[in-house]
Amino acid sequence: MVFNSLKMWIFPLIMTSVSLYSNLDRATAQTIYPFVGNYRTTVNITPISGNVSQVFEVGLSDDAPNDLGLYKGLTYSVIDDKGNLTFNNNPEVFGVKGFPLGYIVFGGGANKLFGTSDATASVNFKTLKALGSGIVNITDGEGIFKNATSTLLFSEKDIVNLGSTITLNGLALVSGSIKVPQEVPEPTTIMGTVVVFGGLAIGSFAKRKITAKKQY
């Protein structure tokens, strides 16, 4: 009788826990943050070797979410005789050594995004206007964006100011979704809980059986 009662109590617990265990693999363990921001940009392009330049960019936004209204970036560019620019965060791709790798940082407070960018642009030296587009590869973050990953899209329109350093002033639209993984219970933790509670239940029933025998 005790065994039957034990079986009736333990079996649903084990089945429920096993169900939780098996559903872990199907759970989506991440938070997705939609991202859209309009940035006022300033880009300084400084020649460093031949047609290769170092590029610093700063952007400010009034509508970017989650305190990401500031971004700063370093990258490198090469320009052809038609005014087409190709950007890369690694200067060695363009045959230049001794310079740091490029980066992109969104955010100036507790929440930050880190990554790099790949882009192209076209400069019209007659109208002194430029168009650019590309992607920002997010590889990490801080605050609510710790361990974040994403591929953000951006497009940009600029006014060109010529000089020893070419300065572009314009507007950029950045959009996409940011994925942040979330911690979930380990399967071993859940199964360990099943074993512990199962053991406690068996011990409790056994103790009750021994006590009942003594009373008789």
Protein Blocks (a to p, Z undefined) as FASTA:
>chain_A
ZZmmmmmmmmmmmmmmmmmmmmmmmpccbdddddddddddddddddfbhjaccddddddd
fkbghhiabccddddddddfkopacddfblklnopahiacddddedjblbccdddddddd
dddfklopacdddddddfbdehjlgoiacdddddddddddddfbdcdddddddedddddd
dddddfklmmmmmmmmmmmmmmmmmmmmmmmmmmZZ
